[in-house]
């Protein structure tokens, strides 16, 4: 793993819905700073979730370290503080990679399946990252035709996504959580190698309580269910516990 001491924060190079990204004095590294801002429904719904940035930062880093230990290369370098993390600078592959284990959200609506119905096998979906277009769903042919990824890269991304799913499902079950579905993003390092980037958090995953089915993720904000801060805090407590 790359190491760096006291990186110097430079200018902001990108601001997304949930994070800001800053350059550093090392061209190969940048700092990701997590915000409390929350959006849903392709940005039509906006708000704030108190403490979300700190929770997502800590939870994501915890899960990234788990995946690193299990052979999944990630962009993570080190956690700097409650909200900021030092990461490898990557060129993001312009795809959202969605892995689904249980019918929920848009898949349940598109296919007329009752929410909560388990899939016979994990489903992988790809969406083209473009907010103005609403992140449209695309298939392998679109991706290869547009040059967003090569055939070898797409095969690697698919393989990694399924392995990540296996690792996280097993780990989260030990915390009494069901991994319903989740979104991943991948990036290219300067040498062209593919690594897991972005985040893994209650913003990007559907976490349900394994016993009650209670939603413990951004669906509480998205669907006006209330108890949003409590749900995020519950995920932090279950995954990090006394580790902080």
Secondary structure, 3 states (H helix, E strand, C coil): CCCCCCCCEEEEEEECCCEEEEEECCCCEEEEEECCEEEECCCCEEEECCCHHHHHHHHHHHHHHHHHHCCCCECEEEECCCCEEEEECCEECCEEEEEEEECCHHHHHHHCCCCCCEEEEEEEEEEECCHHHCCCEECHHHHHHHCCCCHHHHHHHHHHHHHHHHHHHHHHHCCCEEEEEEEEEEEECCCCCEEEECCCCCCCEEEEECCCCCECCCHHHHCCCCCHHHHHHHHHHHHHHHHC
